[in-house]
Each structure stands twice: as structure tokens, then as C-alpha cells.
């Protein structure tokens, strides 16, 4: 079985609607629950690095491993 590392940083895919507009609130496990078919691809390990809006994600992020 394939091993997959699913790294999340927030962005559009992690957004939900709030009173202030779209805000990244979904973590990796939340996304996998919404798309359970992804589990058929292999053994997935989730690492949530941060929950940033994609417009705020630019180097340097202060997140270890991201340049």
C-alpha cells in the first residue's frame, strides 16, 4: 500500500464561510472526511502545518519546512 503524507497550510480548500467572509478553518482530517475516496489511494498521514489564508502565505512563513 502506498504511503501518502498530506501536508496542509490552510488556503482556499480549507476555508469555510464565517461572519467575516471566508476563513481557513478546516484541518487535514476534516478535508479527508469530506472526500473519503482519498483514503483509497493509500495510507494517509496528515500534518497540519498552519491555517493561513492563501493570500497570507508567502516566504518566510515561520513554518518549519516551508521556504
N, C-alpha and C positions, 0 to 999 in steps of 0.2 A: 504494500500500500504506500502511496506517495505521502510524504510529509510536507505540509504547507505551513509557512509562517505568515500569518495575516497581520500586518502592521497597520495601525490606524493612527491618523493625525487629526481627525475631525474632517473639515471640508464639507462640501455640498452634500455628499452621500450621508453624512452623519447629522444633517440638520433636521430640526422639527420646527413647527410654527409656534412662536411664543407671542406674547403681547407686544414685544419689541421687534417682531419680524422673525426671520429665520435665524436659528442659533444651533451650533453643533452640540447635540446632547446625547446622541447615540454612540455607544461603545461598540467594539467589535462583536461581542456576543449578541448584542441587540440586532446588529445587521445580519448576523448568521441566522438568528431566529426568524427574521423577515424573509430570508432566502434560504430555506433549509436544503435546497438542492445542492448548495455549495458543499455540504458535508459529504456528498457522493464523490467528490473529487479526490479525497484523501483524508488523512489525519491532520486536522487543522489546529494549530496553536495560535492563540490570539495574544497580541501585545499592543495595548493601548499606549501610545507614546504621549499623546496630548489631545486636547479637544479644542482646536483652533479653527476659526473661520478661515476658509482658503485665502481670502484677501489679506489675512494677517500672517500667513505662513510664508516667511522669507528668511533667508540666511542672515545672520545667525539666529537660530530659533531657541537656543538654550536647551534643546532636547538632545540628550546623548545619542549619538549615532546618526543624527541628521546634520547635514552640512549646509 
